[in-house]
Amino acid sequence: MISYQARKLVDQGLLKPVLEEFERPASPVHLLYLPNGLLPLKLRTFLDFAAPRLRAALG
């Protein structure tokens, strides 16, 4: 399990991290798409939804 997947449960005290010294450092997240003019509405909607949440969760 990746740490961000369990963060809420750890914060609530329902899970306890073990072997933290072996945890890998965080990796950057990239949302990639082809720059071929206008973005499809579904992609634009997803980017608008995901980007601020990823910044908040991983920042």
PDB file as gemmi writes it, atoms N, CA and C in Angstrom:
CRYST1    1.000    1.000    1.000  90.00  90.00  90.00 P 1                      
ATOM      1  N   MET A   1       0.847  -1.170   0.000  1.00  0.00           N  
ATOM      2  CA  MET A   1       0.000   0.000   0.000  1.00  0.00           C  
ATOM      3  C   MET A   1       0.896   1.238   0.000  1.00  0.00           C  
ATOM      4  N   ILE A   2       0.526   2.199  -0.789  1.00  0.00           N  
ATOM      5  CA  ILE A   2       1.280   3.443  -0.877  1.00  0.00           C  
ATOM      6  C   ILE A   2       0.776   4.377   0.224  1.00  0.00           C  
ATOM      7  N   SER A   3       1.684   5.169   0.797  1.00  0.00           N  
ATOM      8  CA  SER A   3       1.342   5.971   1.979  1.00  0.00           C  
ATOM      9  C   SER A   3       0.140   6.885   1.761  1.00  0.00           C  
ATOM     10  N   TYR A   4       0.006   7.482   0.577  1.00  0.00           N  
ATOM     11  CA  TYR A   4      -1.122   8.395   0.371  1.00  0.00           C  
ATOM     12  C   TYR A   4      -2.452   7.646   0.393  1.00  0.00           C  
ATOM     13  N   GLN A   5      -2.428   6.345   0.091  1.00  0.00           N  
ATOM     14  CA  GLN A   5      -3.656   5.560   0.102  1.00  0.00           C  
ATOM     15  C   GLN A   5      -4.141   5.304   1.535  1.00  0.00           C  
ATOM     16  N   ALA A   6      -3.240   5.321   2.483  1.00  0.00           N  
ATOM     17  CA  ALA A   6      -3.592   5.012   3.873  1.00  0.00           C  
ATOM     18  C   ALA A   6      -3.551   6.234   4.774  1.00  0.00           C  
ATOM     19  N   ARG A   7      -3.254   7.404   4.233  1.00  0.00           N  
ATOM     20  CA  ARG A   7      -3.047   8.597   5.054  1.00  0.00           C  
ATOM     21  C   ARG A   7      -4.224   8.884   5.985  1.00  0.00           C  
ATOM     22  N   LYS A   8      -5.450   8.809   5.471  1.00  0.00           N  
ATOM     23  CA  LYS A   8      -6.611   9.107   6.316  1.00  0.00           C  
ATOM     24  C   LYS A   8      -6.703   8.138   7.487  1.00  0.00           C  
ATOM     25  N   LEU A   9      -6.472   6.860   7.216  1.00  0.00           N  
ATOM     26  CA  LEU A   9      -6.560   5.860   8.286  1.00  0.00           C  
ATOM     27  C   LEU A   9      -5.448   6.040   9.311  1.00  0.00           C  
ATOM     28  N   VAL A  10      -4.271   6.431   8.869  1.00  0.00           N  
ATOM     29  CA  VAL A  10      -3.169   6.695   9.802  1.00  0.00           C  
ATOM     30  C   VAL A  10      -3.505   7.918  10.646  1.00  0.00           C  
ATOM     31  N   ASP A  11      -4.015   8.972   9.999  1.00  0.00           N  
ATOM     32  CA  ASP A  11      -4.391  10.184  10.726  1.00  0.00           C  
ATOM     33  C   ASP A  11      -5.491   9.920  11.758  1.00  0.00           C  
ATOM     34  N   GLN A  12      -6.366   8.971  11.458  1.00  0.00           N  
ATOM     35  CA  GLN A  12      -7.457   8.616  12.374  1.00  0.00           C  
ATOM     36  C   GLN A  12      -7.003   7.646  13.464  1.00  0.00           C  
ATOM     37  N   GLY A  13      -5.765   7.158  13.362  1.00  0.00           N  
ATOM     38  CA  GLY A  13      -5.251   6.227  14.351  1.00  0.00           C  
ATOM     39  C   GLY A  13      -5.687   4.789  14.132  1.00  0.00           C  
ATOM     40  N   LEU A  14      -6.276   4.496  12.974  1.00  0.00           N  
ATOM     41  CA  LEU A  14      -6.742   3.150  12.687  1.00  0.00           C  
ATOM     42  C   LEU A  14      -5.635   2.254  12.125  1.00  0.00           C  
ATOM     43  N   LEU A  15      -4.614   2.858  11.554  1.00  0.00           N  
ATOM     44  CA  LEU A  15      -3.446   2.125  11.060  1.00  0.00           C  
ATOM     45  C   LEU A  15      -2.199   2.735  11.667  1.00  0.00           C  
ATOM     46  N   LYS A  16      -1.179   1.914  11.819  1.00  0.00           N  
ATOM     47  CA  LYS A  16       0.096   2.398  12.341  1.00  0.00           C  
ATOM     48  C   LYS A  16       1.191   2.018  11.356  1.00  0.00           C  
ATOM     49  N   PRO A  17       1.956   2.995  10.872  1.00  0.00           N  
ATOM     50  CA  PRO A  17       3.040   2.682   9.940  1.00  0.00           C  
ATOM     51  C   PRO A  17       4.132   1.844  10.619  1.00  0.00           C  
ATOM     52  N   VAL A  18       4.651   0.892   9.890  1.00  0.00           N  
ATOM     53  CA  VAL A  18       5.788   0.097  10.351  1.00  0.00           C  
ATOM     54  C   VAL A  18       6.845   0.136   9.255  1.00  0.00           C  
ATOM     55  N   LEU A  19       8.082  -0.059   9.647  1.00  0.00           N  
ATOM     56  CA  LEU A  19       9.211  -0.048   8.702  1.00  0.00           C  
ATOM     57  C   LEU A  19       9.297   1.264   7.922  1.00  0.00           C  
ATOM     58  N   GLU A  20       9.010   2.379   8.599  1.00  0.00           N  
ATOM     59  CA  GLU A  20       9.047   3.683   7.932  1.00  0.00           C  
ATOM     60  C   GLU A  20      10.423   4.003   7.353  1.00  0.00           C  
ATOM     61  N   GLU A  21      11.470   3.469   7.969  1.00  0.00           N  
ATOM     62  CA  GLU A  21      12.815   3.769   7.462  1.00  0.00           C  
ATOM     63  C   GLU A  21      13.051   3.176   6.072  1.00  0.00           C  
ATOM     64  N   PHE A  22      12.201   2.242   5.645  1.00  0.00           N  
ATOM     65  CA  PHE A  22      12.349   1.632   4.330  1.00  0.00           C  
ATOM     66  C   PHE A  22      11.392   2.231   3.297  1.00  0.00           C  
ATOM     67  N   GLU A  23      10.593   3.205   3.714  1.00  0.00           N  
ATOM     68  CA  GLU A  23       9.645   3.825   2.797  1.00  0.00           C  
ATOM     69  C   GLU A  23      10.392   4.617   1.729  1.00  0.00           C  
ATOM     70  N   ARG A  24       9.959   4.473   0.512  1.00  0.00           N  
ATOM     71  CA  ARG A  24      10.603   5.180  -0.594  1.00  0.00           C  
ATOM     72  C   ARG A  24      10.196   6.645  -0.575  1.00  0.00           C  
ATOM     73  N   PRO A  25      11.072   7.526  -1.035  1.00  0.00           N  
ATOM     74  CA  PRO A  25      10.713   8.946  -1.082  1.00  0.00           C  
ATOM     75  C   PRO A  25       9.574   9.188  -2.075  1.00  0.00           C  
ATOM     76  N   ALA A  26       8.859  10.267  -1.852  1.00  0.00           N  
ATOM     77  CA  ALA A  26       7.736  10.609  -2.723  1.00  0.00           C  
ATOM     78  C   ALA A  26       8.218  10.869  -4.142  1.00  0.00           C  
ATOM     79  N   SER A  27       7.396  10.476  -5.096  1.00  0.00           N  
ATOM     80  CA  SER A  27       7.683  10.714  -6.506  1.00  0.00           C  
ATOM     81  C   SER A  27       6.754  11.802  -7.016  1.00  0.00           C  
ATOM     82  N   PRO A  28       7.222  12.597  -7.953  1.00  0.00           N  
ATOM     83  CA  PRO A  28       6.330  13.616  -8.509  1.00  0.00           C  
ATOM     84  C   PRO A  28       5.210  12.967  -9.326  1.00  0.00           C  
ATOM     85  N   VAL A  29       4.105  13.658  -9.407  1.00  0.00           N  
ATOM     86  CA  VAL A  29       2.966  13.193 -10.196  1.00  0.00           C  
ATOM     87  C   VAL A  29       2.822  14.127 -11.383  1.00  0.00           C  
ATOM     88  N   HIS A  30       2.650  13.547 -12.555  1.00  0.00           N  
ATOM     89  CA  HIS A  30       2.476  14.343 -13.772  1.00  0.00           C  
ATOM     90  C   HIS A  30       1.194  13.926 -14.462  1.00  0.00           C  
ATOM     91  N   LEU A  31       0.424  14.888 -14.918  1.00  0.00           N  
ATOM     92  CA  LEU A  31      -0.752  14.633 -15.737  1.00  0.00           C  
ATOM     93  C   LEU A  31      -0.382  15.034 -17.156  1.00  0.00           C  
ATOM     94  N   LEU A  32      -0.237  14.050 -18.036  1.00  0.00           N  
ATOM     95  CA  LEU A  32       0.248  14.299 -19.394  1.00  0.00           C  
ATOM     96  C   LEU A  32      -0.860  14.151 -20.418  1.00  0.00           C  
ATOM     97  N   TYR A  33      -0.783  14.974 -21.452  1.00  0.00           N  
ATOM     98  CA  TYR A  33      -1.718  14.888 -22.562  1.00  0.00           C  
ATOM     99  C   TYR A  33      -1.040  15.479 -23.783  1.00  0.00           C  
ATOM    100  N   LEU A  34      -1.543  15.116 -24.959  1.00  0.00           N  
ATOM    101  CA  LEU A  34      -0.957  15.597 -26.204  1.00  0.00           C  
ATOM    102  C   LEU A  34      -1.393  17.040 -26.469  1.00  0.00           C  
ATOM    103  N   PRO A  35      -0.442  17.895 -26.828  1.00  0.00           N  
ATOM    104  CA  PRO A  35      -0.783  19.299 -27.091  1.00  0.00           C  
ATOM    105  C   PRO A  35      -1.269  19.502 -28.521  1.00  0.00           C  
ATOM    106  N   ASN A  36      -2.383  18.886 -28.872  1.00  0.00           N  
ATOM    107  CA  ASN A  36      -2.869  18.971 -30.254  1.00  0.00           C  
ATOM    108  C   ASN A  36      -4.075  19.906 -30.379  1.00  0.00           C  
ATOM    109  N   GLY A  37      -3.950  21.087 -29.855  1.00  0.00           N  
ATOM    110  CA  GLY A  37      -5.039  22.057 -29.960  1.00  0.00           C  
ATOM    111  C   GLY A  37      -5.925  22.049 -28.732  1.00  0.00           C  
ATOM    112  N   LEU A  38      -7.222  22.070 -28.952  1.00  0.00           N  
ATOM    113  CA  LEU A  38      -8.187  22.126 -27.858  1.00  0.00           C  
ATOM    114  C   LEU A  38      -8.261  20.787 -27.128  1.00  0.00           C  
ATOM    115  N   LEU A  39      -8.391  20.862 -25.811  1.00  0.00           N  
ATOM    116  CA  LEU A  39      -8.535  19.647 -25.008  1.00  0.00           C  
ATOM    117  C   LEU A  39      -9.978  19.175 -25.055  1.00  0.00           C  
ATOM    118  N   PRO A  40     -10.172  17.862 -25.123  1.00  0.00           N  
ATOM    119  CA  PRO A  40     -11.543  17.355 -25.005  1.00  0.00           C  
ATOM    120  C   PRO A  40     -12.123  17.768 -23.650  1.00  0.00           C  
ATOM    121  N   LEU A  41     -13.405  18.014 -23.610  1.00  0.00           N  
ATOM    122  CA  LEU A  41     -14.063  18.478 -22.396  1.00  0.00           C  
ATOM    123  C   LEU A  41     -13.855  17.514 -21.232  1.00  0.00           C  
ATOM    124  N   LYS A  42     -13.904  16.204 -21.495  1.00  0.00           N  
ATOM    125  CA  LYS A  42     -13.718  15.218 -20.427  1.00  0.00           C  
ATOM    126  C   LYS A  42     -12.320  15.336 -19.824  1.00  0.00           C  
ATOM    127  N   LEU A  43     -11.307  15.541 -20.657  1.00  0.00           N  
ATOM    128  CA  LEU A  43      -9.939  15.679 -20.158  1.00  0.00           C  
ATOM    129  C   LEU A  43      -9.785  16.976 -19.366  1.00  0.00           C  
ATOM    130  N   ARG A  44     -10.303  18.077 -19.889  1.00  0.00           N  
ATOM    131  CA  ARG A  44     -10.230  19.358 -19.188  1.00  0.00           C  
ATOM    132  C   ARG A  44     -10.919  19.273 -17.830  1.00  0.00           C  
ATOM    133  N   THR A  45     -12.071  18.611 -17.783  1.00  0.00           N  
ATOM    134  CA  THR A  45     -12.811  18.439 -16.534  1.00  0.00           C  
ATOM    135  C   THR A  45     -12.003  17.617 -15.546  1.00  0.00           C  
ATOM    136  N   PHE A  46     -11.389  16.532 -16.027  1.00  0.00           N  
ATOM    137  CA  PHE A  46     -10.568  15.703 -15.139  1.00  0.00           C  
ATOM    138  C   PHE A  46      -9.377  16.489 -14.605  1.00  0.00           C  
ATOM    139  N   LEU A  47      -8.686  17.219 -15.457  1.00  0.00           N  
ATOM    140  CA  LEU A  47      -7.530  18.004 -15.016  1.00  0.00           C  
ATOM    141  C   LEU A  47      -7.952  19.050 -13.984  1.00  0.00           C  
ATOM    142  N   ASP A  48      -9.063  19.709 -14.225  1.00  0.00           N  
ATOM    143  CA  ASP A  48      -9.556  20.705 -13.269  1.00  0.00           C  
ATOM    144  C   ASP A  48      -9.932  20.066 -11.932  1.00  0.00           C  
ATOM    145  N   PHE A  49     -10.413  18.831 -11.983  1.00  0.00           N  
ATOM    146  CA  PHE A  49     -10.777  18.109 -10.770  1.00  0.00           C  
ATOM    147  C   PHE A  49      -9.545  17.576 -10.048  1.00  0.00           C  
ATOM    148  N   ALA A  50      -8.642  16.948 -10.772  1.00  0.00           N  
ATOM    149  CA  ALA A  50      -7.528  16.225 -10.160  1.00  0.00           C  
ATOM    150  C   ALA A  50      -6.389  17.120  -9.686  1.00  0.00           C  
ATOM    151  N   ALA A  51      -6.020  18.122 -10.440  1.00  0.00           N  
ATOM    152  CA  ALA A  51      -4.836  18.924 -10.126  1.00  0.00           C  
ATOM    153  C   ALA A  51      -4.869  19.540  -8.729  1.00  0.00           C  
ATOM    154  N   PRO A  52      -5.926  20.248  -8.336  1.00  0.00           N  
ATOM    155  CA  PRO A  52      -5.901  20.837  -6.987  1.00  0.00           C  
ATOM    156  C   PRO A  52      -5.919  19.789  -5.882  1.00  0.00           C  
ATOM    157  N   ARG A  53      -6.585  18.681  -6.137  1.00  0.00           N  
ATOM    158  CA  ARG A  53      -6.622  17.615  -5.113  1.00  0.00           C  
ATOM    159  C   ARG A  53      -5.264  16.961  -4.949  1.00  0.00           C  
ATOM    160  N   LEU A  54      -4.577  16.749  -6.057  1.00  0.00           N  
ATOM    161  CA  LEU A  54      -3.221  16.181  -5.966  1.00  0.00           C  
ATOM    162  C   LEU A  54      -2.283  17.141  -5.268  1.00  0.00           C  
ATOM    163  N   ARG A  55      -2.378  18.435  -5.579  1.00  0.00           N  
ATOM    164  CA  ARG A  55      -1.539  19.428  -4.896  1.00  0.00           C  
ATOM    165  C   ARG A  55      -1.779  19.415  -3.389  1.00  0.00           C  
ATOM    166  N   ALA A  56      -3.045  19.346  -3.004  1.00  0.00           N  
ATOM    167  CA  ALA A  56      -3.391  19.364  -1.583  1.00  0.00           C  
ATOM    168  C   ALA A  56      -2.943  18.087  -0.883  1.00  0.00           C  
ATOM    169  N   ALA A  57      -3.127  16.955  -1.537  1.00  0.00           N  
ATOM    170  CA  ALA A  57      -2.806  15.670  -0.915  1.00  0.00           C  
ATOM    171  C   ALA A  57      -1.303  15.400  -0.875  1.00  0.00           C  
ATOM    172  N   LEU A  58      -0.609  15.839  -1.894  1.00  0.00           N  
ATOM    173  CA  LEU A  58       0.820  15.507  -1.994  1.00  0.00           C  
ATOM    174  C   LEU A  58       1.715  16.681  -1.671  1.00  0.00           C  
ATOM    175  N   GLY A  59       1.166  17.873  -1.598  1.00  0.00           N  
ATOM    176  CA  GLY A  59       1.970  19.060  -1.381  1.00  0.00           C  
ATOM    177  C   GLY A  59       2.319  19.242   0.028  1.00  0.00           C  
TER     178      GLY A  59                                                      
END                                                                             
